[in-house]
């Protein structure tokens, strides 16, 4: 059974006239008659009672008409959805993100993307930086929001958020209320740090900045979550150097001090596979560009 036979059948079923049906589908009457006969032969039923003066649809023809209409609607839907998919307007977008990106980045971005592409399904997964890189290479996620720097030849990375690092203390710490503060004051302190195995570039960036200031931080505890790092600092386990946003969001037991202007900035980036061809991912990048996200956001440094 061919789709053109179904279209011919529906044209005849709706008009009950070979002349009108032929004109509607731009087919000669003999060719239309041949298609209908072939269709009846294939189905093994009579679809139309024909006389010299009129054409009537049979009971079997009425059943086939209902089914054929549904079939053509499904076919039209398949064509429409396929074209939408090629434009990235439908489909699935799997996003990995570090928990600190949920503060200022992920919520407004998802709001904007849903507003523009409401038929795209979104799956969000809280993942550490190293986990996102692995998931991207294994094609378990499509996009990641991770801590920079993160060099990887298989991945394309662009910074979308930039903010200051700050030195973080428990409110009871001796340096919390000091009139003057310098990075060198941390030389003898014990540190709680976001673990190197979770974001190696981020960890090494802080260590290098401390080395450049003349000391090597004594890390006594590494954690896998930024809020855990902050909680342990607040409990007096040690001090830390962390991005401003997650610190400012949890001020209860901690305080923080500015670092010198020469200290590097903390960045979150969007990462995709270099060979990514998905229209959905392309549309997410368009939203990022249109919203100014790809011009690295800067938080007011305080």
C-alpha positions in Angstrom: 0.0 0.0 0.0 1.4 3.4 -1.0 0.7 6.7 0.6 -0.4 8.2 -2.7 -3.2 5.5 -2.9 -4.4 6.6 0.5 -4.5 10.3 -0.6 -6.4 9.3 -3.7 -8.9 7.2 -1.7 -9.6 10.1 0.8 -10.1 12.5 -2.1 -12.7 10.2 -3.6 -14.3 9.3 -0.3 -14.8 13.0 0.5 -16.1 14.1 -2.9 -17.7 10.8 -4.1 -16.8 12.1 -7.6 -14.0 10.8 -9.8 -14.0 14.1 -11.6 -13.7 16.3 -8.5 -11.2 13.9 -6.8 -9.0 13.9 -9.9 -9.0 17.7 -10.0 -8.2 17.9 -6.3 -5.1 15.7 -6.4 -4.0 16.6 -10.0 -4.4 13.1 -11.4 -6.3 11.9 -14.5 -9.5 9.9 -13.9 -8.1 6.7 -15.4 -5.0 6.9 -13.1 -7.3 7.5 -10.1 -9.5 4.6 -11.0 -6.4 2.4 -11.3 -5.2 3.4 -7.9 -8.5 2.7 -6.3 -8.8 -0.7 -8.0 -5.3 -1.6 -6.9 -6.0 -0.5 -3.3 -9.2 -2.6 -3.2 -7.3 -5.6 -4.6 -4.6 -5.2 -2.0 -7.1 -4.9 0.9 -9.4 -7.6 -0.5 -12.5 -5.5 0.0 -14.8 -3.2 -2.1 -14.4 0.4 -0.9 -16.8 2.1 -3.4 -20.0 1.0 -5.2 -19.7 2.6 -8.7 -22.4 3.1 -11.2 -22.5 5.2 -14.4 -24.3 8.0 -12.5 -22.9 7.9 -8.9 -20.2 6.7 -6.5 -21.1 5.5 -3.0 -18.7 4.5 -0.2 -19.2 1.1 1.3 -19.3 0.2 5.0 -15.8 -1.1 4.7 -14.8 2.1 2.9 -16.1 4.2 5.8 -14.0 2.3 8.3 -10.9 2.6 6.1 -11.7 6.3 5.6 -11.6 6.9 9.4 -8.3 5.0 9.7 -6.8 6.6 6.6 -7.6 10.1 8.0 -5.8 9.2 11.2 -2.9 7.8 9.3 -2.5 11.0 7.2 -2.7 13.1 10.4 0.1 11.0 11.9 2.2 11.4 8.8 1.7 15.1 8.8 2.6 15.2 12.5 5.7 13.1 11.8 6.8 15.6 9.1 6.2 18.6 11.3 8.0 17.1 14.3 10.9 16.0 12.2 11.3 19.5 10.8 11.0 21.0 14.3 13.7 18.5 15.5 16.0 19.6 12.8 15.6 23.2 14.0 16.1 22.2 17.6 12.5 23.1 18.6 11.6 19.7 20.0 13.7 17.0 21.6 15.6 16.4 24.8 18.3 18.6 26.4 20.3 17.0 29.2 22.2 19.5 31.3 24.8 18.9 34.0 25.7 21.7 36.4 27.8 22.3 39.5 25.7 23.2 42.5 27.0 26.8 42.7 25.7 27.4 39.1 22.2 26.9 40.5 22.4 30.2 42.3 22.6 32.7 39.5 23.0 30.8 36.2 20.8 27.8 35.7 17.3 29.2 36.8 17.2 32.3 34.6 18.7 30.4 31.7 16.2 27.6 31.9 13.4 30.2 32.2 14.5 31.9 29.0 15.1 28.7 27.1 11.6 27.3 28.1 10.0 30.5 27.0 11.6 30.2 23.5 11.3 26.4 23.1 8.5 25.1 25.3 8.4 21.7 23.5 12.0 20.8 24.4 12.2 18.5 27.4 14.9 19.4 29.8 16.7 17.1 32.2 18.9 18.7 34.9 21.6 16.8 36.8 23.8 18.2 39.6 27.3 17.0 38.7 30.8 17.9 39.7 33.1 19.3 37.1 35.1 16.1 36.4 31.8 14.1 36.3 30.4 16.5 33.7 33.4 16.1 31.4 33.2 12.4 31.6 29.4 12.4 31.0 29.9 14.7 27.9 32.4 12.4 26.4 30.2 9.4 27.0 27.2 11.4 25.6 25.1 11.1 28.8 24.6 14.8 28.9 24.6 17.4 26.1 25.7 20.5 28.0 27.6 21.2 31.2 28.1 24.2 33.5 31.3 23.6 35.3 34.2 25.3 37.2 37.0 26.7 35.1 39.7 26.4 34.0 39.0 23.0 32.4 41.2 22.3 29.3 40.0 19.3 27.4 40.7 18.7 23.7 37.4 16.9 23.2 35.3 19.7 24.7 34.5 23.3 23.8 34.4 25.6 26.8 33.3 29.3 27.1 33.2 31.4 30.2 29.7 32.7 31.1 30.2 33.9 34.7 33.1 35.6 36.5 33.4 36.7 40.1 35.9 37.4 42.8 37.5 34.9 45.1 37.3 35.7 48.8 39.0 34.5 51.9 36.5 32.8 54.2 36.6 32.3 58.0 34.4 31.3 60.8 33.0 34.4 62.5 35.0 33.5 65.6 38.3 33.3 63.7 41.1 35.7 64.8 41.3 37.1 61.2 37.6 37.8 60.9 37.7 41.0 62.7 41.3 42.1 61.9 41.6 45.7 60.9 44.0 44.8 58.1 44.1 41.7 56.0 46.6 40.4 53.5 46.8 37.1 51.6 50.1 36.4 53.5 48.1 36.2 56.7 46.8 32.8 55.6 50.3 31.3 55.3 50.0 29.5 58.7 46.3 28.6 58.5 44.8 25.2 57.9 42.6 25.1 54.8 39.3 23.4 53.8 39.1 23.2 50.1 36.8 22.1 47.3 38.6 18.8 46.2 41.1 18.7 43.4 39.6 15.4 42.1 36.3 17.2 41.5 37.6 20.3 39.8 41.4 20.1 39.2 41.8 23.4 37.3 39.8 25.3 40.0 41.9 23.8 42.8 45.2 24.3 41.0 44.3 27.9 40.3 44.0 28.7 44.0 47.2 26.8 44.9 49.2 28.7 42.2 47.9 32.1 43.4 48.9 31.2 47.0 52.3 30.0 45.8 52.8 33.3 43.9 52.0 35.0 47.2 54.9 33.1 48.9 53.2 30.2 50.7 51.7 26.8 50.1 48.3 26.3 51.7 48.0 23.5 54.2 44.9 21.7 53.0 43.6 19.4 55.8 40.2 18.6 54.4 38.8 18.4 50.8 35.1 18.3 50.0 33.0 17.5 47.0 30.4 20.3 47.5 30.9 24.0 47.9 28.3 24.3 50.6 30.0 21.6 52.6 33.3 23.5 52.4 31.5 26.6 53.7 29.8 24.6 56.5 33.1 23.1 57.7 34.8 26.6 57.7 31.9 27.9 59.7 32.4 25.1 62.2 36.0 26.3 62.7 37.8 23.4 60.9 39.9 25.8 58.9 39.8 28.7 56.5 39.2 28.7 52.7 39.4 30.6 49.5 36.1 30.4 47.6 34.0 32.2 45.0 32.0 35.1 46.3 28.5 34.0 45.3 28.2 30.7 47.2 29.8 32.3 50.3 27.5 35.3 50.2 24.5 32.9 50.0 25.4 31.2 53.3 26.5 34.0 55.7 25.3 32.5 59.0 28.5 31.2 60.6 31.1 32.7 58.3 32.5 36.0 57.2 34.8 36.8 54.3 37.5 39.3 53.3 38.5 40.7 49.9 41.6 39.3 48.2 44.1 41.5 46.3 43.1 42.7 42.9 45.9 40.6 41.4 44.3 37.4 42.7 42.7 35.4 39.8 38.9 35.5 39.3 36.6 32.5 39.6 34.8 31.4 36.4 32.0 29.1 35.5 31.8 28.0 31.9 29.5 26.3 29.5 30.9 23.2 27.9 29.8 21.1 24.9 31.4 18.4 22.7 33.5 19.8 19.9 31.6 17.6 17.4 28.1 18.5 18.7 25.5 18.9 15.9 22.3 19.0 18.0 19.9 21.8 17.0 18.7 21.9 20.6 22.2 22.6 21.9 22.6 25.2 19.1 19.4 27.0 20.3 20.6 27.0 23.9 23.8 28.7 22.8 21.7 31.2 20.9 19.8 32.0 24.1 23.1 32.4 25.9 24.4 34.8 23.3 21.1 36.8 23.1 21.0 37.1 26.9 24.6 38.3 27.1 25.7 35.2 29.0 28.6 34.5 26.7 30.0 37.9 27.6 31.2 36.6 31.0 28.9 37.9 33.7 30.6 39.8 36.5 29.1 39.8 40.0 29.6 43.1 41.9 32.7 42.5 43.9 32.2 43.2 47.5 
